[in-house]
Each structure stands twice: as C-alpha cells, then as structure tokens.
Amino acid sequence: MTLFTIDQSKCDKDGICALDCPAHIIEITKEGPAPIDGAQEFCINCGHCVAICPKGAFSLETMIPDDCMPIDRKQALDAAQTEQFLRSRRSIRRYKDKAVPADLLKDVLSVAGCAPTGSNRQPVRWLVVDQKEDVKAIAGHVIDWMRYVIENHPEMAATFNMEALVSQWDHGVDRITRDAPMLVFTYADKQIGSAPADCHTALAYLELALPGFGLGSCWGGYVNFAAAQWPPLSKMLGLPEGHAGHGAVMVGYPKLRYARAPKRNAPDIQFLKAN
C-alpha cells in the first residue's frame, strides 16, 4: 500500500501538506502531493498532513480524515480563558469518598494520550490502581521504605521530612496518597530515550484534563520515588520487564472548591543577546 493517497476531486494543490510535514517527505508535483523517494522509511505517522488539509483530501496509510476529530474554532480559548483555566488549576489533596468510574477515567486518558511524544513514538503506558485498599497498600509500602531510609540514610530522611510523615501515618494521617480513591502511573520502555519526558508530558495533560471531567489530581512524588527504590512496591506494581515508571498521580473527586488562584512568583526571564 502507498504511504498516502490523495482525493484529486478535493485537492487544490495548495502545498500546505508538504510545507507542514515535519519529516519533509512530501513534494508537490503537477499531479499534486507525492512522497519523495524513501518516504516510507522516514514517516513518523504524526498525521500533520491529514490534519492540515482543509479539504480533507489527504489520507495517510495509517489514518484518514474521518478518523480525526474536527477542530471547532468556536471552542478555542482566548487569552483570558486560557489564563483562568491554567491559573485556577490546583493540586487536590482532599478527596470525596467516591470511586471514579472506569469509563470516565478511560475518557480522560484518551485525551491525555494526545500529549506530544518524541518522534511520535507514543511510548506512554498507563497503570491504574482503582481499588482504594490497593492505594492504601501502596502508601504502606512507601512508609516501609521511609522507615528503612530513616534508619539507614538519616540525612536523606531529614531532607524529605520522613520522620514526620511516618509519625503522621502511625496516627492515622495519610500524607502519601492523601486517602485518594485512585492512583495513575505512567511507564515506558527503558530503551526509548524520550520516555521520561513523554510520560511527564502525558501526566501534565492528564492533570489539566481532569477538572473538565469533574476530577482532580496531585502528583505522587513519594510514591514515584519509592517505586524505583523499594523492591516490595516494585513487585506489587508489576511493570513489564524492560520498562520503567516515570510518574504517578492521585486522582479523585475534589472535596473542596477554591475561590481564587494564589499568587505565584513572576517568571524569571532572560532573552539571549547574541554577540
């Protein structure tokens, strides 16, 4: 099968598919767009060619226009809406005692899965822990790891205030997973160099998407750190051989609502001045 096909009844030969192709593997001929020699080898199946064509004339071997969500420009955020959306996002540390339906989470993950990845490899995989007792067990493993660190690496324990966290846990206060009903992990093949950045970007997309579905999140830094350090937790998570975890977030229905966005430091910006 050819790399792509063109509906000649729709194509106006404007050349924007060739202009937008990240791999520069499309050329415009008298007959219209055509792949250059060796195009199949360098195509990353990003779909820009399909997405950019306003006529819907371009079909890639791996996708056709009907596979793709049309962009409704009326729903585009303006500057004020964008600022409101991003400034109003909060890390959620108080959750309702309410389970998150699996179908709802799948809908959110389908959005988060649209995050960009290096060379469109899309290596991000998701591990969902949706039973509260399992979430609590994971928190317990983190506490066990902290007890080990306190005993064997006291300087590190002091840096992360682990003694206080363990003491609170022993008194019934969970500052590890915050009594969240769900944990979501990202992981990927260790051989993919862009995997850490890809997973972090996907988690960022996830946390930004969740409020639109009535949910909230908080990054589980202690969980993610312990997962790479504590064999009992690694065993419980059971990631496939050759894969590594790159982040975890707590997910659930927020128990509280915020009235304002707290002030943050002004950005530290420096513009390069070439000599």
CYANA upper distance limits for C-alpha pairs under 8 A (distance plus 0.5 A):
  1 MET  CA     61 GLU  CA      7.87
  2 THR  CA     61 GLU  CA      7.36
  3 LEU  CA     35 PRO  CA      7.86
  3 LEU  CA     39 ALA  CA      8.18
  3 LEU  CA     40 GLN  CA      6.68
  3 LEU  CA     60 LEU  CA      6.74
  3 LEU  CA     61 GLU  CA      5.59
  4 PHE  CA     35 PRO  CA      8.29
  4 PHE  CA     58 PHE  CA      7.77
  4 PHE  CA     59 SER  CA      6.09
  4 PHE  CA     60 LEU  CA      4.78
  4 PHE  CA     61 GLU  CA      5.60
  5 THR  CA     58 PHE  CA      6.79
  5 THR  CA     59 SER  CA      5.81
  5 THR  CA     60 LEU  CA      7.02
  5 THR  CA     61 GLU  CA      8.07
  6 ILE  CA     11 CYS  CA      7.51
  6 ILE  CA     33 PRO  CA      7.92
  6 ILE  CA     57 ALA  CA      6.04
  6 ILE  CA     58 PHE  CA      5.49
  6 ILE  CA     59 SER  CA      6.80
  7 ASP  CA     11 CYS  CA      6.65
  7 ASP  CA     57 ALA  CA      5.29
  7 ASP  CA     58 PHE  CA      7.13
  8 GLN  CA     57 ALA  CA      7.62
  9 SER  CA     57 ALA  CA      8.36
 10 LYS  CA     55 LYS  CA      6.39
 10 LYS  CA     56 GLY  CA      7.63
 10 LYS  CA     57 ALA  CA      5.72
 11 CYS  CA     32 GLY  CA      8.06
 11 CYS  CA     55 LYS  CA      7.14
 11 CYS  CA     57 ALA  CA      5.78
 11 CYS  CA     58 PHE  CA      8.25
 13 LYS  CA     28 ILE  CA      7.92
 13 LYS  CA     32 GLY  CA      5.91
 13 LYS  CA     33 PRO  CA      7.61
 15 GLY  CA     19 LEU  CA      6.85
 15 GLY  CA     28 ILE  CA      6.68
 15 GLY  CA     33 PRO  CA      7.69
 16 ILE  CA     20 ASP  CA      6.45
 16 ILE  CA     52 ILE  CA      7.62
 16 ILE  CA     53 CYS  CA      7.74
 17 CYS  CA     21 CYS  CA      6.63
 17 CYS  CA     26 ILE  CA      7.82
 17 CYS  CA     33 PRO  CA      8.19
 17 CYS  CA     48 HIS  CA      8.03
 17 CYS  CA     49 CYS  CA      5.30
 17 CYS  CA     50 VAL  CA      8.21
 17 CYS  CA     52 ILE  CA      6.81
 17 CYS  CA     53 CYS  CA      6.98
 18 ALA  CA     24 HIS  CA      7.26
 18 ALA  CA     25 ILE  CA      7.86
 18 ALA  CA     26 ILE  CA      5.28
 18 ALA  CA     27 GLU  CA      6.25
 18 ALA  CA     28 ILE  CA      7.40
 18 ALA  CA     33 PRO  CA      7.73
 18 ALA  CA     49 CYS  CA      7.97
 19 LEU  CA     24 HIS  CA      8.15
 20 ASP  CA     24 HIS  CA      8.47
 20 ASP  CA     48 HIS  CA      7.35
 20 ASP  CA     49 CYS  CA      7.39
 20 ASP  CA     52 ILE  CA      8.03
 21 CYS  CA     25 ILE  CA      7.36
 21 CYS  CA     26 ILE  CA      7.42
 21 CYS  CA     48 HIS  CA      6.90
 21 CYS  CA     49 CYS  CA      6.73
 22 PRO  CA     48 HIS  CA      8.46
 23 ALA  CA     42 PHE  CA      7.11
 23 ALA  CA     43 CYS  CA      7.03
 23 ALA  CA     44 ILE  CA      8.24
 25 ILE  CA     35 PRO  CA      6.30
 25 ILE  CA     36 ILE  CA      5.87
 25 ILE  CA     39 ALA  CA      5.76
 25 ILE  CA     42 PHE  CA      7.89
 25 ILE  CA     43 CYS  CA      7.76
 26 ILE  CA     33 PRO  CA      6.86
 26 ILE  CA     34 ALA  CA      6.17
 26 ILE  CA     35 PRO  CA      5.21
 26 ILE  CA     36 ILE  CA      6.32
 26 ILE  CA     39 ALA  CA      8.19
 27 GLU  CA     33 PRO  CA      6.16
 27 GLU  CA     34 ALA  CA      5.92
 27 GLU  CA     35 PRO  CA      6.70
 27 GLU  CA     36 ILE  CA      6.83
 28 ILE  CA     32 GLY  CA      5.81
 28 ILE  CA     33 PRO  CA      4.99
 28 ILE  CA     34 ALA  CA      6.68
 29 THR  CA     33 PRO  CA      6.59
 29 THR  CA     34 ALA  CA      7.27
 35 PRO  CA     39 ALA  CA      6.21
 38 GLY  CA     42 PHE  CA      7.51
 39 ALA  CA     43 CYS  CA      6.50
 44 ILE  CA    119 SER  CA      6.86
 44 ILE  CA    120 ASN  CA      6.65
 44 ILE  CA    121 ARG  CA      8.20
 45 ASN  CA     60 LEU  CA      8.31
 45 ASN  CA     62 THR  CA      7.42
 45 ASN  CA    120 ASN  CA      7.70
 46 CYS  CA    120 ASN  CA      6.42
 47 GLY  CA     51 ALA  CA      6.61
 47 GLY  CA     60 LEU  CA      7.64
 47 GLY  CA     63 MET  CA      7.81
 48 HIS  CA     52 ILE  CA      6.35
 49 CYS  CA     53 CYS  CA      7.02
 49 CYS  CA     58 PHE  CA      7.30
 49 CYS  CA     60 LEU  CA      8.16
 50 VAL  CA     56 GLY  CA      7.65
 50 VAL  CA     57 ALA  CA      8.43
 50 VAL  CA     58 PHE  CA      5.77
 50 VAL  CA     59 SER  CA      6.49
 50 VAL  CA     60 LEU  CA      7.13
 50 VAL  CA     63 MET  CA      8.26
 50 VAL  CA     64 ILE  CA      7.42
 50 VAL  CA     65 PRO  CA      6.64
 51 ALA  CA     65 PRO  CA      7.86
 51 ALA  CA     68 CYS  CA      8.07
 53 CYS  CA     57 ALA  CA      7.14
 53 CYS  CA     58 PHE  CA      7.02
 56 GLY  CA     65 PRO  CA      6.29
 57 ALA  CA     65 PRO  CA      8.41
 58 PHE  CA     64 ILE  CA      7.82
 58 PHE  CA     65 PRO  CA      7.73
 59 SER  CA     63 MET  CA      6.73
 59 SER  CA     64 ILE  CA      5.03
 59 SER  CA     65 PRO  CA      6.90
 60 LEU  CA     64 ILE  CA      6.51
 63 MET  CA     67 ASP  CA      6.70
 63 MET  CA     68 CYS  CA      8.38
 64 ILE  CA     68 CYS  CA      7.67
 72 ASP  CA     76 ALA  CA      7.76
 77 LEU  CA     81 GLN  CA      5.98
 77 LEU  CA     82 THR  CA      6.22
 78 ASP  CA     82 THR  CA      6.57
 79 ALA  CA     83 GLU  CA      6.70
 80 ALA  CA     84 GLN  CA      6.69
 81 GLN  CA     85 PHE  CA      6.48
 82 THR  CA     86 LEU  CA      6.67
 83 GLU  CA     87 ARG  CA      6.29
 84 GLN  CA     88 SER  CA      6.26
 85 PHE  CA     89 ARG  CA      7.16
 86 LEU  CA    208 LEU  CA      8.40
 87 ARG  CA    261 ALA  CA      6.46
 88 SER  CA    260 ARG  CA      7.69
 88 SER  CA    261 ALA  CA      5.87
 89 ARG  CA    208 LEU  CA      7.77
 89 ARG  CA    211 PRO  CA      8.36
 90 ARG  CA    216 GLY  CA      8.44
 91 SER  CA    216 GLY  CA      7.74
 91 SER  CA    217 SER  CA      6.34
 91 SER  CA    218 CYS  CA      5.25
 91 SER  CA    219 TRP  CA      8.14
 92 ILE  CA    216 GLY  CA      6.22
 92 ILE  CA    217 SER  CA      5.69
 92 ILE  CA    218 CYS  CA      5.85
 92 ILE  CA    254 PRO  CA      6.84
 93 ARG  CA    178 ARG  CA      6.38
 93 ARG  CA    180 ALA  CA      8.44
 93 ARG  CA    217 SER  CA      8.15
 93 ARG  CA    218 CYS  CA      7.11
 93 ARG  CA    254 PRO  CA      8.41
 94 ARG  CA    178 ARG  CA      7.28
 94 ARG  CA    179 ASP  CA      8.16
 94 ARG  CA    180 ALA  CA      8.14
 94 ARG  CA    254 PRO  CA      6.65
 94 ARG  CA    255 LYS  CA      5.93
 94 ARG  CA    256 LEU  CA      7.42
 95 TYR  CA    178 ARG  CA      8.33
 95 TYR  CA    179 ASP  CA      7.56
 95 TYR  CA    180 ALA  CA      6.41
 95 TYR  CA    181 PRO  CA      8.24
 95 TYR  CA    252 GLY  CA      6.39
 95 TYR  CA    253 TYR  CA      5.99
 95 TYR  CA    254 PRO  CA      5.22
 95 TYR  CA    255 LYS  CA      5.17
 95 TYR  CA    256 LEU  CA      8.33
 96 LYS  CA    252 GLY  CA      7.65
 96 LYS  CA    253 TYR  CA      6.02
 96 LYS  CA    254 PRO  CA      6.55
 96 LYS  CA    255 LYS  CA      5.40
 97 ASP  CA    181 PRO  CA      7.63
 98 LYS  CA    181 PRO  CA      7.48
 98 LYS  CA    252 GLY  CA      8.02
 98 LYS  CA    253 TYR  CA      7.46
 99 ALA  CA    130 ASP  CA      8.32
 99 ALA  CA    181 PRO  CA      6.40
 99 ALA  CA    182 MET  CA      8.29
 99 ALA  CA    252 GLY  CA      7.81
100 VAL  CA    104 LEU  CA      7.62
100 VAL  CA    105 LEU  CA      7.53
100 VAL  CA    130 ASP  CA      8.16
100 VAL  CA    181 PRO  CA      7.81
100 VAL  CA    182 MET  CA      7.97
100 VAL  CA    252 GLY  CA      6.84
100 VAL  CA    253 TYR  CA      8.03
101 PRO  CA    105 LEU  CA      7.01
102 ALA  CA    106 LYS  CA      6.69
103 ASP  CA    107 ASP  CA      6.83
104 LEU  CA    108 VAL  CA      7.02
104 LEU  CA    213 PHE  CA      8.26
105 LEU  CA    109 LEU  CA      6.62
106 LYS  CA    110 SER  CA      6.61
107 ASP  CA    111 VAL  CA      7.26
108 VAL  CA    112 ALA  CA      6.80
108 VAL  CA    206 LEU  CA      7.44
108 VAL  CA    209 ALA  CA      7.05
108 VAL  CA    210 LEU  CA      7.02
108 VAL  CA    213 PHE  CA      7.83
109 LEU  CA    113 GLY  CA      6.29
109 LEU  CA    206 LEU  CA      7.20
110 SER  CA    114 CYS  CA      7.48
111 VAL  CA    115 ALA  CA      8.36
111 VAL  CA    205 TYR  CA      8.18
111 VAL  CA    206 LEU  CA      7.96
111 VAL  CA    209 ALA  CA      7.66
112 ALA  CA    202 ALA  CA      6.07
112 ALA  CA    203 LEU  CA      7.65
112 ALA  CA    205 TYR  CA      5.43
112 ALA  CA    206 LEU  CA      5.26
112 ALA  CA    209 ALA  CA      7.48
113 GLY  CA    124 VAL  CA      8.31
113 GLY  CA    202 ALA  CA      6.82
113 GLY  CA    205 TYR  CA      8.49
114 CYS  CA    202 ALA  CA      8.25
115 ALA  CA    198 ASP  CA      8.30
115 ALA  CA    201 THR  CA      6.85
115 ALA  CA    202 ALA  CA      5.76
115 ALA  CA    205 TYR  CA      6.83
116 PRO  CA    120 ASN  CA      7.37
116 PRO  CA    122 GLN  CA      8.30
116 PRO  CA    198 ASP  CA      7.58
116 PRO  CA    201 THR  CA      7.88
116 PRO  CA    202 ALA  CA      8.26
117 THR  CA    121 ARG  CA      6.65
117 THR  CA    122 GLN  CA      6.12
117 THR  CA    123 PRO  CA      8.17
117 THR  CA    194 SER  CA      7.96
117 THR  CA    197 ALA  CA      8.41
117 THR  CA    198 ASP  CA      5.58
118 GLY  CA    122 GLN  CA      8.11
118 GLY  CA    194 SER  CA      6.26
118 GLY  CA    198 ASP  CA      7.39
122 GLN  CA    198 ASP  CA      8.27
123 PRO  CA    188 ALA  CA      6.20
123 PRO  CA    189 ASP  CA      7.51
123 PRO  CA    192 ILE  CA      8.23
123 PRO  CA    195 ALA  CA      7.10
123 PRO  CA    198 ASP  CA      7.98
124 VAL  CA    186 THR  CA      6.93
124 VAL  CA    187 TYR  CA      6.55
124 VAL  CA    188 ALA  CA      5.87
124 VAL  CA    195 ALA  CA      7.66
124 VAL  CA    198 ASP  CA      7.17
124 VAL  CA    199 CYS  CA      6.15
124 VAL  CA    202 ALA  CA      8.01
125 ARG  CA    186 THR  CA      6.07
125 ARG  CA    187 TYR  CA      5.75
125 ARG  CA    188 ALA  CA      6.35
126 TRP  CA    184 VAL  CA      7.35
126 TRP  CA    185 PHE  CA      6.14
126 TRP  CA    186 THR  CA      5.26
126 TRP  CA    187 TYR  CA      6.91
127 LEU  CA    184 VAL  CA      6.28
127 LEU  CA    185 PHE  CA      5.43
127 LEU  CA    186 THR  CA      6.79
127 LEU  CA    187 TYR  CA      8.14
128 VAL  CA    182 MET  CA      7.84
128 VAL  CA    183 LEU  CA      6.51
128 VAL  CA    184 VAL  CA      5.13
128 VAL  CA    185 PHE  CA      6.87
129 VAL  CA    134 ASP  CA      7.25
129 VAL  CA    135 VAL  CA      7.03
129 VAL  CA    182 MET  CA      6.09
129 VAL  CA    183 LEU  CA      5.55
129 VAL  CA    184 VAL  CA      6.74
130 ASP  CA    134 ASP  CA      8.07
130 ASP  CA    135 VAL  CA      7.99
130 ASP  CA    181 PRO  CA      7.09
130 ASP  CA    182 MET  CA      5.20
130 ASP  CA    183 LEU  CA      7.17
131 GLN  CA    135 VAL  CA      6.95
131 GLN  CA    181 PRO  CA      7.34
131 GLN  CA    182 MET  CA      7.21
132 LYS  CA    136 LYS  CA      6.68
132 LYS  CA    180 ALA  CA      7.91
132 LYS  CA    181 PRO  CA      5.49
132 LYS  CA    182 MET  CA      6.98
133 GLU  CA    137 ALA  CA      6.61
134 ASP  CA    138 ILE  CA      6.69
135 VAL  CA    139 ALA  CA      6.85
135 VAL  CA    177 THR  CA      7.71
135 VAL  CA    180 ALA  CA      8.00
135 VAL  CA    181 PRO  CA      7.53
135 VAL  CA    182 MET  CA      6.93
135 VAL  CA    183 LEU  CA      7.07
136 LYS  CA    140 GLY  CA      6.69
136 LYS  CA    177 THR  CA      7.91
136 LYS  CA    179 ASP  CA      7.94
137 ALA  CA    141 HIS  CA      6.86
138 ILE  CA    142 VAL  CA      6.89
138 ILE  CA    223 VAL  CA      8.10
138 ILE  CA    233 LEU  CA      7.23
139 ALA  CA    143 ILE  CA      6.84
139 ALA  CA    174 ASP  CA      8.34
139 ALA  CA    176 ILE  CA      6.23
139 ALA  CA    177 THR  CA      6.52
139 ALA  CA    223 VAL  CA      7.67
140 GLY  CA    144 ASP  CA      6.74
141 HIS  CA    145 TRP  CA      6.72
141 HIS  CA    230 TRP  CA      8.33
141 HIS  CA    232 PRO  CA      7.55
141 HIS  CA    233 LEU  CA      6.32
142 VAL  CA    146 MET  CA      6.73
142 VAL  CA    176 ILE  CA      7.98
142 VAL  CA    222 TYR  CA      7.54
142 VAL  CA    223 VAL  CA      6.72
142 VAL  CA    226 ALA  CA      6.28
142 VAL  CA    227 ALA  CA      8.40
142 VAL  CA    230 TRP  CA      8.37
142 VAL  CA    233 LEU  CA      8.06
143 ILE  CA    147 ARG  CA      6.71
143 ILE  CA    166 VAL  CA      6.66
143 ILE  CA    169 TRP  CA      8.27
144 ASP  CA    148 TYR  CA      6.91
145 TRP  CA    149 VAL  CA      6.76
145 TRP  CA    226 ALA  CA      7.14
145 TRP  CA    229 GLN  CA      8.36
145 TRP  CA    230 TRP  CA      6.55
146 MET  CA    150 ILE  CA      6.52
146 MET  CA    157 ALA  CA      7.75
146 MET  CA    162 MET  CA      6.68
146 MET  CA    163 GLU  CA      8.44
146 MET  CA    166 VAL  CA      7.74
147 ARG  CA    151 GLU  CA      6.86
147 ARG  CA    162 MET  CA      8.47
147 ARG  CA    163 GLU  CA      8.44
147 ARG  CA    166 VAL  CA      7.80
148 TYR  CA    152 ASN  CA      6.54
148 TYR  CA    153 HIS  CA      8.34
149 VAL  CA    153 HIS  CA      5.38
149 VAL  CA    154 PRO  CA      6.97
149 VAL  CA    156 MET  CA      7.71
149 VAL  CA    157 ALA  CA      6.39
150 ILE  CA    154 PRO  CA      5.33
150 ILE  CA    156 MET  CA      8.26
150 ILE  CA    157 ALA  CA      5.63
150 ILE  CA    158 ALA  CA      8.34
150 ILE  CA    162 MET  CA      7.53
150 ILE  CA    163 GLU  CA      7.49
153 HIS  CA    157 ALA  CA      6.80
154 PRO  CA    158 ALA  CA      6.55
155 GLU  CA    159 THR  CA      6.83
156 MET  CA    160 PHE  CA      7.06
157 ALA  CA    161 ASN  CA      6.48
157 ALA  CA    162 MET  CA      5.63
157 ALA  CA    163 GLU  CA      7.57
158 ALA  CA    162 MET  CA      6.83
158 ALA  CA    163 GLU  CA      7.89
161 ASN  CA    165 LEU  CA      7.21
162 MET  CA    166 VAL  CA      6.60
163 GLU  CA    167 SER  CA      6.57
164 ALA  CA    168 GLN  CA      6.62
165 LEU  CA    169 TRP  CA      6.70
165 LEU  CA    175 ARG  CA      7.13
165 LEU  CA    176 ILE  CA      8.41
166 VAL  CA    170 ASP  CA      6.70
167 SER  CA    171 HIS  CA      6.93
168 GLN  CA    172 GLY  CA      6.85
168 GLN  CA    173 VAL  CA      5.53
168 GLN  CA    174 ASP  CA      7.49
168 GLN  CA    175 ARG  CA      8.17
169 TRP  CA    173 VAL  CA      5.31
169 TRP  CA    174 ASP  CA      5.86
169 TRP  CA    175 ARG  CA      7.78
174 ASP  CA    178 ARG  CA      5.68
174 ASP  CA    179 ASP  CA      6.81
176 ILE  CA    220 GLY  CA      7.79
176 ILE  CA    222 TYR  CA      7.01
176 ILE  CA    223 VAL  CA      7.56
177 THR  CA    220 GLY  CA      7.33
177 THR  CA    223 VAL  CA      8.26
177 THR  CA    250 MET  CA      7.02
178 ARG  CA    250 MET  CA      8.46
180 ALA  CA    250 MET  CA      6.47
180 ALA  CA    251 VAL  CA      6.82
180 ALA  CA    252 GLY  CA      6.55
181 PRO  CA    250 MET  CA      8.26
181 PRO  CA    251 VAL  CA      7.29
181 PRO  CA    252 GLY  CA      6.39
182 MET  CA    250 MET  CA      6.35
182 MET  CA    251 VAL  CA      5.69
182 MET  CA    252 GLY  CA      6.89
183 LEU  CA    248 ALA  CA      7.26
183 LEU  CA    249 VAL  CA      6.20
183 LEU  CA    250 MET  CA      5.11
183 LEU  CA    251 VAL  CA      6.41
184 VAL  CA    248 ALA  CA      6.03
184 VAL  CA    249 VAL  CA      5.86
184 VAL  CA    250 MET  CA      6.98
184 VAL  CA    251 VAL  CA      7.64
185 PHE  CA    245 GLY  CA      7.56
185 PHE  CA    246 HIS  CA      8.05
185 PHE  CA    247 GLY  CA      6.20
185 PHE  CA    248 ALA  CA      4.79
185 PHE  CA    249 VAL  CA      7.09
186 THR  CA    199 CYS  CA      6.34
186 THR  CA    203 LEU  CA      7.92
186 THR  CA    245 GLY  CA      6.30
186 THR  CA    246 HIS  CA      6.20
186 THR  CA    247 GLY  CA      6.01
186 THR  CA    248 ALA  CA      6.97
187 TYR  CA    199 CYS  CA      7.26
187 TYR  CA    239 LEU  CA      8.33
187 TYR  CA    243 HIS  CA      7.05
187 TYR  CA    244 ALA  CA      5.88
187 TYR  CA    245 GLY  CA      4.54
187 TYR  CA    246 HIS  CA      5.99
187 TYR  CA    247 GLY  CA      7.91
188 ALA  CA    192 ILE  CA      8.18
188 ALA  CA    195 ALA  CA      6.50
188 ALA  CA    196 PRO  CA      8.43
188 ALA  CA    199 CYS  CA      8.04
188 ALA  CA    243 HIS  CA      5.75
188 ALA  CA    244 ALA  CA      6.22
188 ALA  CA    245 GLY  CA      7.15
188 ALA  CA    246 HIS  CA      8.21
189 ASP  CA    195 ALA  CA      7.64
189 ASP  CA    242 GLY  CA      6.46
189 ASP  CA    243 HIS  CA      4.82
189 ASP  CA    244 ALA  CA      6.96
190 LYS  CA    195 ALA  CA      7.79
190 LYS  CA    242 GLY  CA      6.34
190 LYS  CA    243 HIS  CA      5.61
190 LYS  CA    244 ALA  CA      6.36
191 GLN  CA    242 GLY  CA      8.35
194 SER  CA    198 ASP  CA      6.46
195 ALA  CA    199 CYS  CA      6.46
196 PRO  CA    200 HIS  CA      6.64
196 PRO  CA    246 HIS  CA      6.21
197 ALA  CA    201 THR  CA      6.53
198 ASP  CA    202 ALA  CA      6.69
199 CYS  CA    203 LEU  CA      6.72
199 CYS  CA    246 HIS  CA      6.58
199 CYS  CA    247 GLY  CA      7.61
200 HIS  CA    204 ALA  CA      6.71
200 HIS  CA    246 HIS  CA      7.37
200 HIS  CA    247 GLY  CA      7.17
201 THR  CA    205 TYR  CA      6.75
202 ALA  CA    206 LEU  CA      6.65
203 LEU  CA    207 GLU  CA      6.72
203 LEU  CA    247 GLY  CA      7.92
203 LEU  CA    248 ALA  CA      8.39
203 LEU  CA    249 VAL  CA      8.19
204 ALA  CA    208 LEU  CA      6.77
205 TYR  CA    209 ALA  CA      6.52
206 LEU  CA    210 LEU  CA      6.60
207 GLU  CA    211 PRO  CA      8.12
207 GLU  CA    216 GLY  CA      7.49
207 GLU  CA    217 SER  CA      6.46
207 GLU  CA    218 CYS  CA      8.24
209 ALA  CA    213 PHE  CA      7.68
210 LEU  CA    214 GLY  CA      7.05
210 LEU  CA    215 LEU  CA      5.42
210 LEU  CA    216 GLY  CA      6.08
210 LEU  CA    217 SER  CA      7.85
211 PRO  CA    215 LEU  CA      5.40
211 PRO  CA    216 GLY  CA      6.12
214 GLY  CA    253 TYR  CA      7.16
214 GLY  CA    254 PRO  CA      8.50
215 LEU  CA    251 VAL  CA      7.51
215 LEU  CA    252 GLY  CA      6.05
215 LEU  CA    253 TYR  CA      5.21
215 LEU  CA    254 PRO  CA      6.83
216 GLY  CA    251 VAL  CA      6.31
216 GLY  CA    252 GLY  CA      6.16
216 GLY  CA    253 TYR  CA      6.45
216 GLY  CA    254 PRO  CA      6.22
217 SER  CA    249 VAL  CA      6.73
217 SER  CA    250 MET  CA      5.72
217 SER  CA    251 VAL  CA      5.04
217 SER  CA    252 GLY  CA      7.05
218 CYS  CA    249 VAL  CA      5.91
218 CYS  CA    250 MET  CA      5.73
218 CYS  CA    251 VAL  CA      7.48
219 TRP  CA    247 GLY  CA      8.23
219 TRP  CA    248 ALA  CA      6.49
219 TRP  CA    249 VAL  CA      4.72
219 TRP  CA    250 MET  CA      6.76
220 GLY  CA    224 ASN  CA      6.71
220 GLY  CA    247 GLY  CA      7.97
220 GLY  CA    248 ALA  CA      5.67
220 GLY  CA    249 VAL  CA      5.39
220 GLY  CA    250 MET  CA      6.72
221 GLY  CA    225 PHE  CA      6.56
221 GLY  CA    247 GLY  CA      8.03
221 GLY  CA    248 ALA  CA      7.56
222 TYR  CA    226 ALA  CA      6.53
223 VAL  CA    227 ALA  CA      6.52
223 VAL  CA    248 ALA  CA      7.39
224 ASN  CA    228 ALA  CA      7.33
224 ASN  CA    245 GLY  CA      7.97
224 ASN  CA    246 HIS  CA      7.70
224 ASN  CA    247 GLY  CA      6.04
224 ASN  CA    248 ALA  CA      6.21
225 PHE  CA    229 GLN  CA      7.13
226 ALA  CA    230 TRP  CA      6.00
226 ALA  CA    233 LEU  CA      7.88
227 ALA  CA    231 PRO  CA      8.04
227 ALA  CA    233 LEU  CA      6.11
227 ALA  CA    234 SER  CA      5.83
227 ALA  CA    245 GLY  CA      8.29
228 ALA  CA    234 SER  CA      7.30
228 ALA  CA    245 GLY  CA      8.09
229 GLN  CA    234 SER  CA      8.49
230 TRP  CA    234 SER  CA      6.86
231 PRO  CA    235 LYS  CA      6.47
232 PRO  CA    236 MET  CA      6.76
233 LEU  CA    237 LEU  CA      6.78
234 SER  CA    238 GLY  CA      6.75
234 SER  CA    239 LEU  CA      8.04
235 LYS  CA    239 LEU  CA      8.47
239 LEU  CA    243 HIS  CA      6.92
239 LEU  CA    244 ALA  CA      7.74
239 LEU  CA    245 GLY  CA      8.29
